[in-house]
Amino acid sequence: MSGAYKQLNLTQLEMVLPKLLEHARREQWTYETFLERALTAELDGRERKAMARRLKAARIPGKKTIDGFDFSFQPTLSERHLRELADLSFVRTGTNVIFLGPPGTGKTHLSLTLANQALTQGHSVLFTTLAELAQALESASHPGLMRQRLRRYIAPSLLVIDEVGYTTLSQEQAHYFFELVTARYEHGSIILTSNTSFAQWGNLLGDEVLATALLDRLLHHAEVIAINGRSYRMKDRQGDRVDISTQPARTPIGAPSTGVR
């Protein structure tokens, strides 16, 4: 029988069939009920397997949910707006979502929330930081490999680019970034998080003209969400402020030690 299962591609049903047969005998299922349960088991198994593949390919660093986000700590954010984004209409229309704000304000949490929702709904997703993306493209040893790597970032329905603004790009990296945004323009959604205002992207890319052209494509169909709040990571340390003028000076890394500690 195992050969028949493989020929019909019913590998998921093969694994659960003994249990299904046991239930069918014990509960005296009709033929129709047994057939329905058997097909449902096969489809459910395929979906679990597909979800596991999508999750592995996405390289998402953690599972976040919108219910786990503390909107009361960031009152400038609209919870209603974020829940509307979670219906993923922006993915279906190729619209970008850009979270702007200081470090620690929840930009990555919200981007992961939308990415996980997209995975659950069957969309392909890839998560990367801008530094990782730039390094992966620049380190390609020949043009063919670079194109292959670039396609990896073009292909998913949703690409998440985190931590834009922490790394200044080289001229070559900036052009690869522009090429990627251009390739996804009106074809695939990008979620981008940045602690840098758009006015500073000329410095980020090292080229004002290139930055203007990139932003023109990125923002043409985009939801820009600014978070003007405090850092979650620092909220429990508000009472632990230290007067740095009373602290001993630290020896810079690489400087010769005075021998005094």
VOGU-3710 file (C-alpha; in Angstrom, 3 decimals, decimal comma):
1> msgaykqlnl> 0,000/0,000/0,000  2,851/2,421/0,707  3,636/2,588/-3,021  0,054/3,670/-3,758  0,239/6,424/-1,146  3,410/7,780/-2,729  2,007/7,556/-6,254  -1,069/9,505/-5,167  1,053/11,837/-3,020  -0,976/10,957/0,101
11> tqlemvlpkl> 2,045/10,853/2,392  0,322/12,757/5,197  -2,675/10,408/5,182  -0,368/7,390/5,317  1,021/8,560/8,667  -2,367/9,002/10,366  -4,383/6,242/8,668  -4,035/3,622/11,460  -5,465/6,061/13,996  -8,254/7,085/11,610
21> leharreqwt> -9,208/3,440/11,035  -9,305/2,836/14,770  -11,648/5,794/15,283  -13,795/4,695/12,340  -14,294/1,191/13,801  -14,923/2,415/17,321  -17,346/5,178/16,352  -18,851/3,310/13,377  -18,275/6,100/10,856  -20,105/5,993/7,563
31> yetfleralt> -18,037/5,687/4,382  -18,722/9,353/3,666  -17,478/10,418/7,108  -14,334/8,311/6,815  -13,526/9,700/3,357  -14,047/13,280/4,549  -11,843/12,760/7,638  -9,144/11,073/5,570  -8,992/13,890/3,001  -9,054/16,527/5,747
41> aeldgrerka> -6,135/14,805/7,495  -4,143/14,856/4,254  -4,853/18,548/3,617  -4,109/19,555/7,223  -0,823/17,668/7,092  0,166/19,345/3,840  -0,591/22,771/5,292  1,497/22,080/8,410  4,365/20,937/6,219  4,074/23,994/3,961
51> marrlkaari> 3,944/26,294/6,983  7,111/24,714/8,384  8,860/25,314/5,042  7,712/28,935/4,885  8,776/29,556/8,466  12,236/28,096/7,897  12,735/30,122/4,714  11,531/33,341/6,378  14,366/33,410/8,954  12,121/35,307/11,355
61> pgkktidgfd> 13,958/35,839/14,674  10,882/35,502/16,902  7,105/35,117/17,014  5,317/38,343/17,892  1,603/39,126/18,000  -0,382/42,322/17,931  -2,022/41,337/21,229  1,443/41,257/22,762  2,141/44,898/21,864  1,613/47,480/24,622
71> fsfqptlser> -0,221/50,272/22,809  -0,752/52,129/26,090  3,026/52,678/26,265  3,058/54,162/22,737  -0,039/56,401/22,642  0,980/57,981/19,312  0,183/54,666/17,597  -3,314/53,773/16,423  -4,170/50,230/17,482  -7,078/50,239/15,032
81> hlreladlsf> -4,725/51,116/12,159  -2,291/48,328/13,052  -5,099/45,789/13,294  -6,300/46,901/9,863  -2,796/46,330/8,484  -2,887/42,833/9,980  -5,606/41,891/7,486  -2,719/41,939/4,957  -4,441/43,932/2,238  -1,117/45,793/1,860
91> vrtgtnvifl> 0,568/42,518/0,813  -2,108/41,814/-1,766  -1,732/45,303/-3,287  2,090/45,452/-3,151  2,039/48,346/-0,686  5,032/49,002/1,573  4,857/49,603/5,336  7,536/51,746/6,960  7,992/52,111/10,714  10,012/55,163/11,769
101> gppgtgkthl> 11,098/55,925/15,306  13,868/55,876/17,905  15,407/52,589/19,056  13,299/50,468/21,401  9,897/51,844/20,432  8,497/48,597/19,004  9,263/48,890/15,289  10,704/45,392/14,990  7,922/43,904/17,150  5,276/45,333/14,821
111> sltlanqalt> 7,112/44,244/11,680  7,395/40,692/13,046  3,694/40,743/13,947  2,764/41,468/10,330  5,344/39,004/8,999  4,013/36,171/11,170  0,457/36,986/10,130  1,512/36,833/6,475  3,106/33,419/7,023  -0,054/32,139/8,685
121> qghsvlfttl> -2,082/33,300/5,688  0,145/31,391/3,273  2,401/34,189/1,991  6,136/33,732/1,498  8,219/35,991/3,773  11,908/36,808/4,268  13,361/38,760/7,191  16,750/40,485/7,098  18,553/43,493/8,497  19,917/46,055/6,065
131> aelaqalesa> 23,461/45,212/7,175  22,936/41,490/6,455  21,300/42,267/3,107  24,101/44,608/1,994  26,808/42,161/3,074  25,144/39,195/1,348  24,926/41,041/-1,977  28,347/42,683/-1,851  30,149/39,469/-0,866  28,960/37,569/-3,959
141> shpglmrqrl> 32,116/36,402/-5,734  30,794/36,884/-9,270  27,861/38,656/-10,993  25,904/35,417/-11,475  25,979/34,671/-7,744  24,998/38,256/-6,947  21,966/37,949/-9,251  21,036/34,658/-7,618  21,192/36,238/-4,159  19,274/39,279/-5,341
151> rryiapsllv> 16,479/37,018/-6,626  16,231/35,500/-3,170  15,206/38,908/-1,808  12,955/39,717/-4,773  10,961/36,462/-4,750  9,019/36,534/-1,416  5,574/38,117/-1,237  6,793/40,105/1,771  10,350/41,268/2,490  11,138/42,686/5,943
161> idevgyttls> 14,232/44,927/6,140  15,052/45,792/9,736  17,468/48,322/11,263  17,801/50,756/8,364  19,946/53,632/9,577  22,359/51,725/11,804  24,809/51,091/8,955  26,146/53,516/6,347  26,290/51,746/2,998  29,191/51,702/0,597
171> qeqahyffel> 28,585/52,958/-2,935  28,250/49,394/-4,234  25,919/48,344/-1,397  23,742/51,425/-1,947  23,302/50,555/-5,627  22,354/46,959/-4,764  19,783/48,265/-2,266  18,357/50,582/-4,929  18,226/47,718/-7,432  16,310/45,550/-4,956
181> vtaryehgsi> 13,745/48,253/-4,137  13,311/48,933/-7,859  12,789/45,227/-8,615  10,107/44,912/-5,928  8,400/48,202/-6,839  4,686/47,493/-7,440  5,406/43,737/-7,410  6,101/42,827/-3,777  5,619/44,485/-0,403  8,448/45,659/1,831
191> iltsntsfaq> 8,194/46,246/5,564  11,036/48,509/6,612  12,047/49,775/10,047  14,311/52,779/10,485  15,559/55,089/13,206  16,614/57,581/10,533  14,415/60,255/8,972  14,065/60,252/5,203  16,008/63,530/5,038  19,075/61,645/6,273
201> wgnllgdevl> 18,953/58,864/3,696  21,362/60,770/1,444  24,010/60,276/4,125  22,950/56,656/4,639  23,416/55,836/0,942  26,258/58,284/0,358  24,387/59,720/-2,639  21,546/62,261/-2,471  20,363/61,565/-6,029  20,245/57,808/-5,462
211> atalldrllh> 18,445/58,294/-2,135  15,814/60,490/-3,808  15,210/57,916/-6,552  15,008/55,050/-4,032  12,597/56,892/-1,750  10,447/57,843/-4,749  9,851/54,152/-5,422  9,661/53,062/-1,796  7,126/55,722/-0,775  4,937/55,803/-3,900
221> haeviaingr> 2,693/53,072/-2,461  3,453/53,071/1,249  2,029/53,365/4,733  4,456/55,397/6,860  3,952/54,930/10,608  5,930/57,205/12,921  6,408/56,136/16,540  7,327/59,087/18,732  7,578/57,373/22,091  9,895/56,073/24,764
231> syrmkdrqgd> 12,004/52,934/24,609  10,442/49,731/25,946  13,886/48,501/26,892  14,481/51,514/29,118  11,037/51,801/30,725  11,985/49,689/33,749  15,153/51,692/34,307  13,652/55,157/34,578  14,367/55,190/38,298  17,938/53,989/37,832
241> rvdistqpar> 19,384/57,079/36,189  23,058/57,591/36,999  24,904/60,887/37,167  27,803/60,122/34,830  29,831/63,012/36,283  30,281/60,967/39,478  31,416/57,830/37,648  35,083/56,918/37,137  36,412/57,537/33,652  36,762/54,464/31,432
251> tpigapstgv> 39,823/53,704/29,369  38,918/53,732/25,658  39,150/50,380/23,912  42,667/49,987/22,551  44,159/52,744/24,730  47,153/51,869/26,956  46,258/51,056/30,545  47,469/53,373/33,318  47,632/50,458/35,728  45,203/52,224/38,092
261> r> 41,855/50,481/38,758
//
